[in-house]
């Protein structure tokens, strides 16, 4: 191979998307090729919450993101993935984007499943349980959320119709696409936006995503040498540029005040959960009782001498295990206990 041919080949490689983006684009294309060649039944691979929950077809959590309806469907998704994925991979690093896409595929499908189930349990709305959804667009919305937070400008154009703040762009796009194409999955796109925000605000850092140090160790391992040596590969340290805080960085700048707020919200949720649990336990005890000994630590109000007369023997006999002696001792005490 001559020097000019070698330079031309290297230039062609440099123009390709980075490996993580190129890999997921090729994977979706390969799956669609197999689907068309072997005439696979698409509904066998779609996201149908009823089939996942009641017939345990859990493979649909992944296959629903890789299969597409037709060539136009996959073509639009491939173009969007290539554009957004390339930008993110150059900022996040190749391995970071690989794990982000993997978890986005699982989490968007799982959230779709959860919302469908809650709509049926709480509202009695079962249409979502029986619906079928398919396509990579939920993951694209997940990546779009991350990409919009990197947008430097004060506004962003929505198909040339209107300009919106970058952080509102995914939401505006969600609503506009639903009006233009009502047949698309609103819930699938919404799930992608929600999981994207979870990653941006660092919620996934402590549950799903790997730390930068771990990813850099992986890059030095011999079994990834063929991937790391690709010219378009983006190392984790180069992708992060030292801009990221937190355990994993997530490829996005997460300010310290945001993490402080997240920790405060976590503590508040813990206190709220404990309070609700105590209230529920108290109600159960009031109705069913659990014995005087077990209830010795439950004190609701101080009983003064003037208000002592209204506590009747029937009130004190809510718990069947209280003896007559205990009832009299309760009447003489300064604290009223509900059993």
C-alpha positions as CSV (number, residue, x, y, z in Angstrom):
1,X,0.0,0.0,0.0
2,X,1.4,3.3,-1.0
3,X,1.8,6.3,1.3
4,X,-1.1,8.2,-0.4
5,X,-3.4,5.2,-0.1
6,X,-2.4,4.8,3.5
7,X,-3.2,8.4,4.2
8,X,-6.5,8.2,2.4
9,X,-7.4,5.1,4.4
10,X,-6.5,6.8,7.7
11,X,-8.5,9.9,6.7
12,X,-11.5,7.6,6.0
13,X,-11.2,6.0,9.5
14,X,-11.0,9.4,11.1
15,X,-14.2,10.5,9.5
16,X,-16.1,7.5,10.9
17,X,-18.0,7.8,14.2
18,X,-16.0,6.8,17.3
19,X,-16.2,3.0,18.1
20,X,-19.0,3.0,20.7
21,X,-21.3,5.0,18.4
22,X,-20.3,3.1,15.4
23,X,-20.8,-0.2,17.2
24,X,-24.4,0.5,18.3
25,X,-25.3,1.8,14.9
26,X,-23.9,-1.4,13.2
27,X,-25.6,-3.6,15.8
28,X,-29.0,-2.0,15.1
29,X,-28.4,-2.3,11.4
30,X,-27.4,-6.0,11.7
31,X,-30.5,-6.8,13.7
32,X,-32.7,-5.1,11.2
33,X,-30.9,-7.0,8.4
34,X,-31.5,-10.3,10.1
35,X,-35.1,-9.3,10.8
36,X,-35.8,-8.6,7.1
37,X,-33.9,-11.6,5.7
38,X,-35.5,-14.2,8.0
39,X,-38.9,-12.5,8.1
40,X,-39.0,-12.4,11.9
41,X,-42.2,-11.6,13.6
42,X,-41.6,-8.2,15.0
43,X,-44.2,-8.6,17.8
44,X,-42.0,-11.4,19.2
45,X,-39.4,-8.8,20.1
46,X,-41.3,-5.7,21.1
47,X,-41.8,-4.2,24.5
48,X,-45.2,-5.5,25.7
49,X,-45.5,-5.0,29.5
50,X,-48.1,-7.7,29.9
51,X,-45.9,-10.3,28.2
52,X,-42.9,-9.3,30.3
53,X,-44.8,-9.3,33.6
54,X,-47.1,-12.3,33.2
55,X,-45.3,-14.6,30.8
56,X,-41.8,-13.6,31.9
57,X,-40.4,-12.7,28.5
58,X,-37.7,-10.6,30.0
59,X,-35.6,-10.6,26.8
60,X,-38.0,-8.0,25.5
61,X,-36.3,-5.4,27.7
62,X,-33.3,-5.5,25.3
63,X,-34.7,-6.7,22.0
64,X,-37.3,-3.9,22.0
65,X,-34.6,-1.3,21.8
66,X,-32.7,-3.0,18.9
67,X,-35.5,-3.9,16.5
68,X,-37.3,-1.4,14.3
69,X,-40.5,-1.3,12.2
70,X,-39.1,-0.4,8.8
71,X,-36.2,1.1,6.9
72,X,-37.3,4.6,7.5
73,X,-37.6,4.0,11.3
74,X,-34.1,2.6,11.6
75,X,-32.7,5.1,9.2
76,X,-33.9,8.1,11.3
77,X,-32.7,6.5,14.5
78,X,-29.3,5.7,13.0
79,X,-28.8,9.2,11.9
80,X,-29.8,10.6,15.3
81,X,-27.6,8.1,17.2
82,X,-24.6,8.9,15.0
83,X,-24.9,12.6,15.5
84,X,-25.6,12.6,19.2
85,X,-23.4,9.6,20.1
86,X,-20.4,11.1,18.4
87,X,-20.6,14.3,20.3
88,X,-21.1,12.5,23.6
89,X,-18.4,10.0,23.0
90,X,-15.8,12.7,22.4
91,X,-16.9,14.3,25.7
92,X,-17.4,11.2,27.8
93,X,-15.0,8.7,26.4
94,X,-15.7,5.5,24.5
95,X,-16.1,3.1,27.4
96,X,-18.2,5.5,29.4
97,X,-20.6,5.8,26.5
98,X,-20.7,2.0,26.1
99,X,-21.9,1.6,29.7
100,X,-24.2,4.5,29.4
101,X,-25.9,3.1,26.3
102,X,-26.1,-0.4,27.9
103,X,-27.8,0.9,31.1
104,X,-30.0,3.3,29.0
105,X,-31.4,0.3,27.1
106,X,-32.2,-1.6,30.3
107,X,-33.5,1.4,32.3
108,X,-35.7,2.9,29.7
109,X,-37.4,-0.4,29.1
110,X,-37.7,-1.1,32.8
111,X,-39.1,2.4,33.5
112,X,-41.6,1.9,30.6
113,X,-42.6,-1.4,32.3
114,X,-43.0,0.2,35.7
115,X,-45.1,3.1,34.5
116,X,-47.4,0.8,32.6
117,X,-47.9,-1.4,35.6
118,X,-48.5,1.5,38.0
119,X,-51.0,3.0,35.6
120,X,-52.9,-0.3,35.7
121,X,-52.6,-0.8,39.5
122,X,-53.4,2.8,40.5
123,X,-55.7,4.1,37.8
124,X,-57.0,0.8,36.3
125,X,-55.7,1.9,32.9
126,X,-54.5,-1.3,31.1
127,X,-54.0,0.0,27.6
128,X,-50.3,0.5,28.2
129,X,-49.9,-3.1,29.4
130,X,-51.2,-4.5,26.1
131,X,-49.4,-2.0,23.8
132,X,-46.3,-2.9,21.8
133,X,-43.3,-0.5,21.5
134,X,-40.1,-1.0,19.6
135,X,-37.1,1.1,18.5
136,X,-33.9,2.8,19.8
137,X,-35.5,6.2,20.2
138,X,-35.9,5.9,24.0
139,X,-32.2,5.5,24.3
140,X,-31.7,8.4,21.8
141,X,-33.8,10.7,24.1
142,X,-31.7,9.5,27.0
143,X,-28.5,10.6,25.1
144,X,-30.3,13.8,23.9
145,X,-30.8,14.9,27.5
146,X,-27.0,14.5,28.2
147,X,-26.2,16.3,25.0
148,X,-28.4,19.3,25.6
149,X,-26.8,20.0,29.0
150,X,-23.5,20.3,27.0
151,X,-25.1,22.8,24.6
152,X,-23.2,26.1,25.0
153,X,-25.8,28.5,23.6
154,X,-28.6,30.1,25.5
155,X,-31.3,28.6,23.2
156,X,-31.7,25.8,20.8
157,X,-33.8,25.6,17.6
158,X,-36.6,23.1,17.4
159,X,-36.8,22.2,13.7
160,X,-36.5,25.9,12.9
161,X,-40.0,26.6,14.3
162,X,-39.1,28.0,17.7
163,X,-36.1,28.4,20.0
164,X,-36.1,26.9,23.5
165,X,-33.6,26.7,26.3
166,X,-31.3,23.7,25.9
167,X,-32.5,22.0,29.0
168,X,-36.1,22.1,27.8
169,X,-35.2,20.9,24.3
170,X,-35.9,17.2,24.9
171,X,-39.3,18.0,26.5
172,X,-40.3,20.3,23.6
173,X,-39.1,17.7,21.1
174,X,-41.2,15.0,22.9
175,X,-44.4,17.0,22.6
176,X,-43.7,18.2,19.1
177,X,-43.0,14.7,17.8
178,X,-46.1,13.4,19.4
179,X,-48.2,16.0,17.5
180,X,-46.4,15.3,14.2
181,X,-46.4,11.5,14.6
182,X,-49.1,10.4,17.1
183,X,-48.4,6.7,16.5
184,X,-44.9,6.9,18.1
185,X,-44.4,5.8,21.7
186,X,-44.8,8.8,24.0
187,X,-44.1,6.7,27.1
188,X,-40.9,5.2,25.5
189,X,-39.5,8.7,24.8
190,X,-40.6,9.9,28.2
191,X,-38.7,7.1,29.9
192,X,-35.6,8.0,28.0
193,X,-35.8,11.6,29.1
194,X,-36.3,10.6,32.8
195,X,-33.4,8.1,32.8
196,X,-31.2,10.7,31.0
197,X,-31.9,13.1,33.8
198,X,-31.1,10.4,36.4
199,X,-27.6,10.0,34.8
200,X,-27.0,13.7,34.5
201,X,-27.8,14.5,38.1
202,X,-25.6,11.7,39.3
203,X,-28.2,9.2,40.5
204,X,-26.7,6.4,38.4
205,X,-23.2,7.1,39.6
206,X,-23.6,5.1,42.8
207,X,-25.7,2.3,41.2
208,X,-24.9,1.5,37.6
209,X,-22.0,3.4,36.1
210,X,-18.3,2.6,36.6
211,X,-15.8,5.1,38.0
212,X,-13.3,6.9,35.8
213,X,-10.5,5.0,37.6
214,X,-12.1,1.7,36.9
215,X,-12.6,2.5,33.2
216,X,-9.0,3.7,32.8
217,X,-7.8,0.4,34.3
218,X,-10.0,-1.5,31.8
219,X,-8.4,0.5,29.0
220,X,-5.0,-0.7,30.1
221,X,-6.1,-4.4,30.1
222,X,-4.7,-6.5,27.3
223,X,-8.1,-7.9,26.2
224,X,-9.2,-4.3,25.1
225,X,-6.0,-3.5,23.3
226,X,-7.5,-4.0,19.9
227,X,-10.3,-1.5,20.8
228,X,-8.0,1.0,22.4
229,X,-5.7,1.1,19.4
230,X,-8.5,2.2,17.1
231,X,-7.6,5.8,15.9
232,X,-11.1,7.1,16.8
233,X,-11.1,5.6,20.3
234,X,-11.6,8.2,23.0
235,X,-9.8,7.4,26.3
236,X,-11.7,8.1,29.5
237,X,-9.2,10.7,30.7
238,X,-9.3,12.5,27.4
239,X,-13.0,12.4,27.2
240,X,-13.5,13.8,30.7
241,X,-10.8,16.5,30.4
242,X,-10.7,16.7,34.2
243,X,-14.0,18.4,34.2
244,X,-16.1,15.8,36.1
245,X,-16.8,15.5,39.7
246,X,-18.4,12.7,41.6
247,X,-17.5,9.0,41.7
248,X,-18.0,8.2,38.0
249,X,-18.2,11.7,36.5
250,X,-20.8,10.4,34.1
251,X,-19.2,12.4,31.3
252,X,-21.1,15.5,32.4
253,X,-20.1,18.3,34.7
254,X,-22.1,17.9,37.9
255,X,-21.8,20.8,40.2
256,X,-21.2,20.3,43.9
257,X,-24.4,22.2,44.9
258,X,-26.4,19.7,42.9
259,X,-24.8,16.8,44.8
260,X,-25.5,18.5,48.0
261,X,-29.2,18.9,47.0
262,X,-29.3,15.2,46.0
263,X,-27.9,14.2,49.4
264,X,-30.4,16.4,51.2
265,X,-33.3,15.0,49.2
266,X,-32.1,11.5,50.0
267,X,-32.1,12.3,53.7
268,X,-35.5,13.9,53.4
269,X,-36.9,10.8,51.7
270,X,-35.5,8.6,54.4
271,X,-37.1,10.7,57.1
272,X,-40.4,10.7,55.2
273,X,-40.3,7.0,54.7
274,X,-39.7,6.3,58.4
275,X,-42.5,8.7,59.4
276,X,-45.0,7.0,57.0
277,X,-43.9,3.6,58.2
278,X,-44.4,4.6,61.8
279,X,-47.9,6.0,61.0
280,X,-48.9,2.9,59.2
281,X,-47.7,0.7,62.0
282,X,-49.5,2.8,64.6
283,X,-52.8,2.5,62.6
284,X,-52.4,-1.2,62.4
285,X,-51.7,-1.4,66.2
286,X,-54.8,0.8,66.9
287,X,-57.0,-1.5,64.9
288,X,-55.7,-5.0,65.6
289,X,-53.6,-4.6,68.7
290,X,-50.3,-6.3,69.6
291,X,-50.3,-6.6,73.3
292,X,-49.5,-4.3,76.2
293,X,-45.9,-5.3,76.5
294,X,-45.1,-4.6,72.9
295,X,-46.9,-1.3,73.0
296,X,-45.2,0.1,76.1
297,X,-43.1,2.4,74.0
298,X,-46.1,4.0,72.1
299,X,-47.2,7.2,73.8
300,X,-49.6,9.5,72.0
301,X,-50.6,12.2,74.5
302,X,-50.2,13.1,78.1
303,X,-53.5,12.6,80.0
304,X,-54.3,15.2,82.6
305,X,-56.6,14.5,85.6
306,X,-59.5,16.4,84.1
307,X,-59.5,14.4,80.8
308,X,-58.9,11.0,82.5
309,X,-62.6,10.1,82.8
310,X,-63.2,9.7,79.0
311,X,-60.8,6.7,78.8
312,X,-63.2,3.9,79.4
313,X,-62.6,0.3,80.1
314,X,-63.8,-0.6,76.6
315,X,-61.1,1.7,75.1
316,X,-58.5,-0.1,77.1
317,X,-59.7,-3.5,76.1
318,X,-58.9,-3.1,72.4
319,X,-56.1,-5.5,73.0
320,X,-57.3,-8.9,74.0
321,X,-54.2,-9.7,76.0
322,X,-54.6,-7.0,78.6
323,X,-55.6,-8.4,81.9
324,X,-57.9,-6.7,84.5
325,X,-54.9,-5.8,86.5
326,X,-53.3,-4.0,83.6
327,X,-56.5,-2.1,82.9
328,X,-56.6,-0.7,86.4
329,X,-52.9,0.2,86.3
330,X,-53.5,1.9,83.0
331,X,-56.3,4.0,84.5
332,X,-54.0,5.1,87.4
333,X,-51.1,6.0,85.2
334,X,-50.4,9.5,83.8
335,X,-50.0,8.3,80.2
336,X,-52.8,6.9,78.0
337,X,-51.6,4.0,75.7
338,X,-53.6,2.7,72.7
339,X,-53.2,-1.0,72.2
